[in-house]
């Protein structure tokens, strides 16, 4: 049952379509470039693999923050609250100076992996406050101290601390004492696709007047200094307060700067003299504004008013508790009156943004929930970044191309990925801490992005399957530090989810589904061929995104020798089978050829489920009947096998491999059923072992279930998962059982002890850089998969199946109620509690109490297992943005609807969304 497109857009044709939705439709259907300009500038280009030309692969130290103001980037640009076109040719961002800092504030500062006691970490406070999906309106906030920024203190204090100590944060330095700081708000409003109004408002939160030097900066990415294309774009003064930009591909643009005291020009080129003691190619270099503003060197800027980097210089004396504003306009058409109607346009775009979010938000959300929902989505949209990496060119520059360099150097990264050419706007995990895409992060991102922009969400999934990304062997690239590393195979699930949800809105994009399916078939075969070395349907895969969760580094050679059969890797493949099966069945409705393909995945799933727990009590399988839990299996060189009895997410992930099919699947696919019946006849013991109930595979309303867990196993695993002394924390499912706090897992080999102990906060090891921790904290993506599994299982088992939640409490819940409770705990991380506190901010009084801080939400990478405080990357809105879909789903859905709709629950959700939209329009 599908909703018609007209019903989706409006129940009444006389009602004007929501304006931001119209822009999205115009971009898709008419090719109007509403998304050409956006927040696609990185927040850290220095210290990346792309910019690393060292002999040792030490990316952090080859190109440092200190060098970044003077040294031209090869592969991208960065800046504060910036904007650029979708190929990052022309960039705009802020530069600031409080007349005390030793350097201009042109980019965010943070610690490298070696400087931080818990790895790399940005040491600034900035917030993505708002954005529409076409970026017709955006709002950003940066908090800039009036005292000298404590660069040295942050580095030295953090470096001196151990991994057992907390990180030393910017607030800890006292630099914000007495509220002596500026709130710098940057807003963008599009008058047209290539006409962007910019408003910068500076608030002085301190008691006394303070001066701020503000330099809104326009520059070209340096594409002319590296060989190949020597064409050089130009910036020049085109009248008072006006900068003209000319680019051979982009054309002409003008930046109008209202009331600018002066315009400054230099080149976006290396200061070779300052960096390496070599002659400069030009007297005007990248750090020219730094030399002019801070050192007073007038000769550092071009008096001819031309260059490839330009800025308007404003000296703002901001009264205590007062504000000053600056207006600019970047446009492809020179305007006679650039600031006429300026405020009217801003008011209109803000109203459009309010209208859009009012329409997509569930009516049941309260004010605080709506705030979190909107800022999560804004963070996702600000998290887009233009990512450019030509591996063939990069490897040639490193003299390491495996096919074209006769004596290729050893030890250079990613040599087997020489086919890659990445040049797209991509959703990043975190534009400072992880300014490069990560394949499995990206799949989770698309679920949240789909709430606001289906087209962009689908494009992101298809990117990873394009020939310029996807390896010819079928592997999906992981991330730039090692494209050959292995991430969990969640793309099929994300693809299926997007297709099914969009179909309910009247747009069944079968082309998207089939294109994805063809690429995913290759990837599935890669997994089978590369990660099941014994051919027994048990899978390895290395760290699989869970960093330090294992006893050993799972991506390295084992200290015991032998191999590791991973419960999570095997569960991921079972889940992959289920998703591919569902996709094949949908495609069968349009091409019967896919029906036999579907059986391939049924058969694979059955063998995987059986391999995890064969008939009898076997010591060489992952399921431990005595404990009632799944563990990784260590296969030793002498043929012996032992379970590594660490109770972690590794043993909960088999729960996620649960998919329900409606009753009509039996009659709708006769060829498939014939093949399944033949399989049953040939392998009756296997079928009976993996059947979920005593009645076989049949559940509520004659639905069918494919699951690794039988009903008995489900009860036993849930008893652990819902035990507050084990996995169930006050704010979600922990990544490691709290049991291991007092009972650490110990393993001795070669005179060395390997220890896994419950750590609710930061990691105490350097494994995988030490900047993440899967030994206790709560992680949003896996928790979301668990919620999805519980809802699926509820639609199969119905209201009769109940479990204690929490375990031992005597309080019984249906699986829907358990999912609802888990979602409540997860979303509660960000919401004010009964005391008005947000758990995400722990004991940080400034964020909990100050009116200028307390409603600014940071979406951290992971969360303290016992109190919900945010940890790791502070702007990992990427997969932590899943809080928005969680608020969305449980803001629209009730148990009865879930139970009756089953696999059609997305139709129910879409209908609720349509009703909400119609109400908002009327």
N, C-alpha and C positions, 0 to 999 in steps of 0.2 A: 504494500500500500504506500504510494508516494504522494507527497504534496505537490500540487501543480505550482509551476513557477510563479504564476500570478498570485496564488494564495500566499506564497512565501513573501513576495515583495509588498503586497498590499491586498487586503480584502476588498478595498474600495478604490477603483481606478481614479476617482476624483481627488483622492488624498495624495498630496505631494510626497514623492519618495524622499526618504531621509537623505540629506545632501551628501554626507560622507559616503553612504552606500552608492549613491549615483556616481561619485568619483571612482569608486572601485569598479563599478560596472563599465564606466567609460574607458577606464584603463584596460580592462579585459576585452571588451567588445569593439571599441573604436580605436584602440591603440593610443589614446591620449596619455602623454607621459607624466601622469600625476605622481609617479613614484621615482622619477628620474633624479630628483634631489631629495636627500634624506640624511639621516645621522650615520652615514656609512664610513665615517672616519674612525680609525682605531684609537684606543686610548693608550696603547703602548706598542710601538713598532720596534723599539730598541730591545735587545736581548732575545730576539726571536730566531728560530732556525733559518728563516729566509735571509736574514741579514748577517748570518754567521759565515765568514770566509776564513775562519781560523784553521790551523792544521790539526787541532785536537778536538774540534766539535764542541768547544766551550762557548756556547752561544751567549750566556749571561755576561761573560767577561770580555768577549770580543767587541761587543757594541754596548756601551754602558749608558746609564742615564746621564752621567756627567758629560759624555760625548754628544748626546743627542741634540743639544742646542747648537752645536757647531758642525755636525757631520750630516751630510745628505743621506737620506735613505735610498736604498736600491729598489725595494719592492712595495713600499706603501708609505703612508703618512699617519701622524697622530696629532691629537690636539685636545683642548678643553671644550666640551660642549659643542663639538664641531658639526659641520655640514659639508657635504660634497656631492658631486654627481655620481652616477652609478658605475663609472669607471675610474673614479677618483683622479680626474685630471685637474680639476679646479677645487680648491679646498678653502673653507672658512672656519676659523675658530678664535678663541680669546687668548690674549696674553695679558697678564696682570703684574703689577708691582706695587707693593705697599711702602716703598721707600726705605725698607729695612733689609729685605732679603738680598743675598749675594747674587742671585740670578733672577731673570724674568721667570714668572710662572707661566710657561707655555704648554706644559703637559703635567700629568699626574706623576707624583713621586711614589716609589715603593721600594721594598727590599728585594734583592735577588735571592735565589734559592739558598745560597751559601750565607747570606747576611742574616736571614730570619731564623729564629730558633725553631720555627715550624714551617720553614720553606718560604717561598716568595709571597709577598703580601703588599698590597697597595696601602699607603699610609695617608689617606686623604678622606674627606667627607664630601660626597657628591651624590645627587639623587636624580633619578629619571621620574619626573612628576607627571608627565602627560604626553600622549601622542595618539594621533589618529593613524589608521593603517596606511593612508597615502601620505602621511606626514604633512597634511595641510595645516595642522597645528601641532606644535611640540613645546614642551617646557622642561627646563633643566635647572638645577640649583647646585652651585659650588660654594662651599664655606671656606673663606680665605682669611687666615689670621692677620691681625694688624701688627702683632709682634713678629720678630724674625722667625721664619719657618725653621723648626729644629731638625734640619737634615742630619747633622752629625750626631746629635743625641739619639735619634731614632736608630741609626745604623749601629752605633757603638753599644747602646744599651741592649738592643735585641741580640746582637752578636754575642754578648757576654752571658746571655741567659741560656739555661739548659732546656732540653726538650720537655722536662717535667714542669717547667714554669710557664706562666701565661705569657702571651705576646705583650710587648710594650706598644701601646697605641698612641695615636696623636693626642687624644684627650688626656692621656696620662702625663703628658709633658707639661701641662698647665698653660699651653699657648692660647687656650680659649678662656682663660680666667677673666672674670669681670665682663664677660661677653664682648671682649674687644676683638671683634671679627666682622667681616663683611659677608652678608648673604648676597651672592651674585646670581641673579636669575637671568636666564637666557630663554627667550621665546621666539619661535618662528611661526609665521602665518603666511600661507600661500594665497596671493591674489589670483595667480594662474599657475599652470604647471611649471613655468620657468620664470616666475616672478615671486620672490620670497622676501617678505617683510621681516625685519629682525628688531626685536626690542630687548635691550639689556637694562635691567633695573638693579641698582646697587643699594642695599640697605645697610646702614651702619647700626649694628646691634649694641654698640658700646655707648657709654654715657657722654663721651666727648667727641667733638668733630675730628675727623680723620681723613687723610688724603689717600686717594687711590689713582694710580696711573692705569688707564684702560686702553688696550691696543687691540681692537677688533682687526684680525689679520686675514688677508686673502693671499693665497699662493698656489703655484702650480707644483704638482708632483714632478720630481726631477726624472724626466724620461730621455734626456738628451746627453747625459754624461757617460753613458755606459756602452757606447758603440751601437751600431745599427741605425736608429733613427736620430739624426742630429738636428732635426727641426726644433727650434726653440720658441716656445710661446712668449708672450710679453704682457706686462702690466705697465700702464703709464697714467700720469695725471691727465684727466680729460676735462678739467675745469675745477673750480673751488669745491673741495669735498667730494670729488668724483674720481673713481679709479676705473679705467677701461681695461678689460681683459680680452686678449685675442689669442685664440688657439686654433691650430690648423684642422682639428677634428671637431671641437666643441663649438667653434664660432666666436661671436663676440658677446660679452656680458659687461654690465656696469654695476659697480658697487657705489651707491650714494651714501654718504656719511654725514648726517645732519650735525652741524655745529662742530665739526672736527677742528681742533686747533692747528693741526698740520698733518700732512700725508708723508709717510716715510717709505723708501724703496731700497731694496737690496736684492741679492740673488739667493736662490735656494741651492747653494753649492757649498762644498766643503771649505772650511777654514783650515786649509792644509798647514798653514804656518803655525797656527795655534795648536793643532792636533799632533803634527808629526815634524814640525820644523822645516817644512818644505814650502817652496814658493806657491802663492795662491794664483789660480788662473785668472782671477778678477779681484780688484780691491774691495768688492762688495760681496760679502759671504753670508751664510745662513744665520750666524749670530750677530749680524750687524745691528739689529735693534737693541740687543743686549748691550753692546758696546756704546751705542748712542745714548740710551736712556740711563744706564747705571754708571757707566764710566765717563759719560760726557764727551765721547769722541765724535765730533760732527762729521769727520771724514769717513766714518763707517757706513753712512747712508749716501745714496746716490743723489746728488744735487740736481741731476738732470731729470729726476722724477720718473725713472724707468727701472724695470727689473723683472724678476719672476716671483718676488715676495714683497708684499706691500701691507701697510697698516695705517689706520687712522689713529692719531694720538690724542687722547682726552685726559685732561688733568681734572679729576673730580674731588672737590672738597665737600665731603658728605657730613652734614651735621649729626650730632649724637642722636640716635634713635630716629634719624631721618633717612631720606633716600634721594637718589638722583637717577635719571633715566637717559638713555642714549638710543637714537633711532637710526637704522640703516635699511637699505633696500638693495638686494641683489637681483638683477633682472636682465633678461635677454634683449630687452628693448629699452633704449635710453628714454627716460621719463622727463618730461618738461616740469612736472610738479610731483616729484617722487614721494612727497610726504602728505599730499592731499588725500584725505580719506583714510589716513593711516590707522587711526584708532577705530574707525568704523569697520575696517577689514579685520582687525584683531578681534573686536567684539563679535563679529559674525563668525569667525573661525572657532572662537571659544564656544559660542553657542552651538555650532555644528558638532564639536567634540562632545559637549554635554548631551546633545540630542542622540548622538550615536551610542554613547555608553548607557544612557537611560534605556535605550531600545534593547540592547543586548543583555542587560543585567536582569536576573530573575527578580520579580517583584517582591519576593519574600526576604531579600537581603536588607539588613538594617544599614544605617549610615556607615558604621565602622567596617562592616563586611564589604560594602560598595567601595570604600576607600582602598581597602586591600586589593579587591578584585581589579579595580582600575589601575592602580599603581603596578600591579603584577603585569598586566597587559601592556602598560606603557613601557615597563622595563624590557619586555620581550621585543617591542618595536624599536626601542633605542639600541637594542643589542645586535642590530644588523651591522655588518661591516663588509666593505669591499675587500676581498681577499685575492691577492695576485701572487701566483707562484708558477713560473715556467720551469719545470724540473729539468727539462732537456737543456735549457740555457744555463740554469744554475749548476748543473753537473759539468757542463763544458767549461764554465768559469772556474770550477774546482779541479779541472782536468781529471774527471772521474766518471765520464760517460762510459758505461760498460761496452757499448757497441762502437763508439766513435773515437775513443782515446786508446791508443795502443798500449800505453803503460799507465792504466788507471790507478789512482791512489787507493790504498786500502783505508778502511775505517770511516769513509764518508757516508753520511746518512742517505737512505732512500734511493740507492743506485738502481734498484730493480723497478723503480717507478718513473723511469725516464720518459714514459709516454705522457705524463701528466701535464696539463695546462689548465690551471685554475684561474679564472678571471670573472668572478661573480660576486654579487652581494649575498652574503651567507649569514645565517643566524649563529652568533657566537655564544659559547658558554659564559664568557665574561671578557669584555673588551680590554681589560687590563691584565688580569691574571691568566686568562686563557684566550689570547687574541688570535686564535686559530680554531677551525672547526674540529669537532670530535663526533665521529659517526653516530654513536649511540645516543649521545646528548641530543644531537640534531633530531633524531626520531621523536624523542620526548617533546622537544620544542614545538614540533608541528601540531601536537594535540592542543596546545595553548594558542598558538598562532591561528589555528582554524576557527577560534571563536571570533576573530576579527578579520581575517584575510585568508580565505580558502586557497586562492590562487597562489599566494606566496608560499603557503604551507606545502602545497603539492609540488611546487617548483623545487623546494628544498629537498624533498625525498627523491625526486627524479634526478637531481644533480649528481648524487652519489652513485647513480647507476649509468650515468653518461660515460661514453668511451674516454673522455678526457679526464675522468676521475677514476672510474672503475678499472681495476687491473684486468688485463686480458685473461688471467687465470680464473677470474670470477670473484676475487677478494674486494670487499669494500674498504676504502682507505680509512685508517684509524685516526691519526692526527700527525702533524708535521714532525714531531720528535721521532716518530717511527711509524710511517704509514703501514708497515707490515705487521704492527701489533694487532691483536684481535679484540674487537669489541663485541659485546653480546648482540646476537642477530635479532634486533627488534624492529627493523625496517618493515618487515612484512606486516607486523601487527599495526604499526602506525599507518601504513598504506591502506590496510583493510578498514581501519577505524575511520580514516578520512573519507574513503569511498562511501561507506555505509551511511555516515552522518550526512554527507552532502547529498546523497541520493534521497534522503528523507526531505530535503529542502527543494526537491524538484529538479536537481541537476545530476543525473546519473552519468558520471564521467567515465564511461567504459574504456575510452582510449587511455586515460591515466592508469586505470587498473591493469589493462593488458600490457602496456609498456612496462609498468613496474613488475608485473608477474614474470615477463621474459627475462629481465635482469636478475630478479630474485631467484629464478630457477638456476641460473649460472652460479649465483652465490651459494645456494643450497648445495649444489653439487661440489663446490669448492670445499665447503665444510665437511661433507661426507668423505671426500677424497683426501683431505689434508689433516683433519682433526679427529679422525677415527682410525688411528694407525693399525689397530688390530682387526678392524672389520667386525667388531662385536657390538656395534651400536652404542658404545660408551665413548664419550667425547672429552677431549682436553680443550685447550684454547689459551692457556696461560692465565694472566691476571684477570681477563674478562671484565675490565672496568672496576673491579673490586679491590684494587691496589693491594693493601697489606692484610687482607682478610685471612689469608692462609697461614699455615705454620711456616712455610718457606715462601720465597719469592717464586710465584707459580709461573713466571715467564723466564726463569733462569734454570740452568741445569740443577737437578736435585742433588743435595749433598749425600744422599743415600745411593745415588744411581737409580736406575729403573725409570718408572714413569708414574704419572699421576692421572687417575681417572676421576674427573671432576663432576660432582653432583650438580653444580650450577651449569656447567657446559652441556651436560646431558639433558638437563631440564630445559635449557634454552632451545635445544634442538627439538625436543618434544613440542614445545610451544611453537617453534617455527613450522613444524609439520602441520599443526592445527590451523595456523593462519593460512598457509599455502593451500591446505585442503579447502578452507572456506572460500578463498579467492578462486580456486579452480571450479568450485561448484557454481559460483556466480557467473563465471565465464562460460560454463556449460549451457546456461540458458540461451547463449547467443551462438555458441559453437560446440556441438556435441563431442568434438574431439577431446575437450578438456575433461570429460567424464572419466576416461581411463587414466588420464594424468592424475586426477584426484585420488585414485586408488593407490598410486605410488606413495602418497603422503599418509594415507590410512595405514598402509603396510609398514612404512618407516616408523610411524608413531607406535604401533603395537610392539614392534621389536625393541624400540628404545625403552618403553615402559617395562617390558618384560626383563630387559637387561639390568634394570635398576633393582629388580627384586624377582628372581626366578623362584620356581617352586622349590620348597625346602629351605632349610636354614643354611645358607652358604656364606662362607667367610670372605668370599671374593666379590661381593656386590655392595652397593652403596646403602641399601636399606638395612638398618640394624633392628631386627625384630625385638630384641630385648629392650633396647632404649626407645624404640618407636620413633626413629628419626633417620634422616639421610645424612651421610658423611662423604667427604672425598675419600677415595681409595688409593692407597700407596701400593704400587706393584714393584716389588724388589727384584733385583737382578737374578736371584736364585729361584724365582717363581713364586715365592711367598707373597701374600697380600695382607694388608692391615688397614683398618679404617682409622682415619685421623679424627678422633672424637672431639671435634670442636663444634659446639652448637652455635651456628652462625646463619646468616642469610643464605649461605650455600645450601643448607638443609631445608630452608623454607621456600626456595625458588621452585621446587617441583609443584608446589601448590598453585603457582601461576599458570602452569600448563593445564588449564581447565577450559574447555570450550563446549558449549551447548548447541545442539541442533534441534530445530523444530520437528514435530512428528511427521510432517509431510515429506521430509527428506527420504524416508523409506520408499515411498511410492514415486517420488519425483525423479529419481535417478536409478532406473532399473539396471543399467549396465554396471553401475557402481555396486549396487546391492548384490548382483550376481557374483561379482568378484569377491565381495566381502564374505558371502556365504561359502564360496569355495575356500577362502582362507580359513574360515571357521572349521570346515570339515578337515582340512589338512593339519590345523594346529589347535585342537580343542583345548588342550591344557594351557596354552598361552592365552587364549581368549578368556578362559575362566579366571585366570590369575589377575588379569588387568581389568576385568569388569568392575564397575564402581559399586554395585550392590548385588545382593543375593538374587535380585530379579534381572540381573544382567545390566544392560546399558539403558534401560527404560526408566524414566522418572516422571515427575509431575507433568500432566497433560501429554503424556507419551513422548516427552522430549528425550533426546539421546545425549549422552555425556561422554566425551573423551577426556580422561584425566589420568595422570600418573597415580593419583591417590584413590584407593578404594575408600568406601565409607569408613571402615575401621581405621585405616591409616589417617584419613582426614581428621577423625576425632583425636587421634593421638598427637598429630602434629599441631593441631589447634590448641591442644592443652598446653603445649610449650609456648606457642606464639602468644596466647592470651594470658599468660602468667606474668604478673607484674614483677615477680622475682626473676623472671627470665627475659622475654623479649618485649612485653607490653610496657612501654614507658608512658609517662603522662602526656607525651606529645608525639606518639607514634611507635612503630615497631623498630626496636633497636637492631643494629647490624650484627651485634654479637650478644649472646645471652649474658645477663647480669650474673648468672651463676658462676661465670668465670672470674668474677672479682675476687671471690674467696677461694675458688678452685681453678687456678690457671692451668691451661694445658701445657705440659712439658714434654719435650722430645729431645733425646740425647743421641748424638751421632758424631763420630770423629773427635771426641773430647769437647764438643761444643753443645751448649744448651739452647734449644729453640723454645720460645715461650710465647703463648698467646693468652693475654689477660684482658679482662673487660676494662676499656678506657673510654669513659663517656664523652670526653672532650677531644683534645688534640692528640695526635700520634706521638709516641715516645721513641719511634724508630725513624731512620732515614729511608726506609723502603719506599721506592717510587717517589723520591724527593722529599718525603716527610710532610708534604703540605696537605695531605688528606688522611682520613682515618676511617676505616671500615671495621674497627674493633669496638664498637659500642654506640656511636652516634646514630641519629635518625637521618635517613636519606629519603628525600621526597619521591624520586622516580620509582624505586622498588616498592615503597609503600603504596604508591598509586597502582602499580601492577597487582599488589595484594588486594586492594579495594576492588579492582576489576574482577579478580578471581572470585572473591566472596560474592559479588553480585551475580556472576555467572552460575556459581554453585547453588546460590539461593533459588535461581529460576529453575533449577533441576530438582533440588530436594524439597523446596517449598517450606511452608510454615511448620511442618511436623518435625523437622530436623532442627534441634536447638543445642547450643553448647553453653557452658558456663563462661561468662565474661564479666569481670576477670575470672580466671581459673581459681576455683576454691571459694568464690564469693557466695555461691548458692543462687546467684542471679543468672537466669537462663535467657539467652537471646537467639533469635533466628539469625541466619547468616546476613540477611539484609541489615538487621539491627547492629550486628557486629561491624559491618562495613560503614554504617552511619556513625557509629561510635568512633571508629578509627579515623574517619574523615573529620569528625568534630575535634579530635585531639590534634590532628595535623594542622587544620586551619587555625586552631587556637594558638598556635605558635605566634601568629602575627596579630591576633586580635586582643583588644584590651580585656583583661580578666576582671573579676569582681572588685579588685583593688585598683582598677584603672591602669594596670601594668601590662606591658606586652612581653611575654616570655622571651621573644627573640632578642631582646636587649638586656636580658639578665639583670645584673646589678648596676648597670651604667646609668647613674642618676640623671645625667644630661638628657639622654634619650627618653627616659621614663617620665621626667617632670617638666622639662623646659617647653613652653608653648611653641617655640620655633624649631623644635626637634621631634617632639613626641608623636607627631602624625606623619613623619617621614619614614617610609618602610624600606628596609634593606632585605633583600631576598638572598640569604646566605647559601653557601654550597651544601652545608649539612648542619645538624643541630645536636646540642648536648643531650645525651641519652636520658638524663635524669631531670633536667629543668627546661629544655627547649631553647637555650641560648644559642644564637647564631655563631657559626664557626666556619673557618676556611675562607674561600673567596667571598667577599662581601656583596658582590653584584652578580652572583650566579643566578640571575633571574631565569636564565635558560630553562633548566629542568625544575628549579624550584618554583618557577612560574606556574607549575601544575596546580598550585593552590587555587588559581582562577577556575580551571575546569572542575575542581572538587567543590568549590563554592557554587559553581553553576549547576552541576548535576544534582547535588543534594538540596539546592534551592528550588528545583523543579520537580523532583521525583519522590514518590512515596512507595511503600512496600507493595501495596496492591497493584499499582501500575507496573512495577517491576515484575511481579510474579505473573501477571496476566500477559504482559507484552513479551516477556522472555527475550528472544533474539531481536524482537521488533521494538525494544525499549528506546532506540534512537528515534523512531517515529514519534513515540510519545514525547520525548524531549523536544523534538523539532516542533511538534504541535504546540507545546507549552511556550516555546520561543516565539512562534508566530503570534499566538494570542497576546503575549507580552508586547510584541512589536505593534500589533494593531491597536492595543490600548494606548501605547505611547503616542502613536500617530494621531489618534482621535483626541 
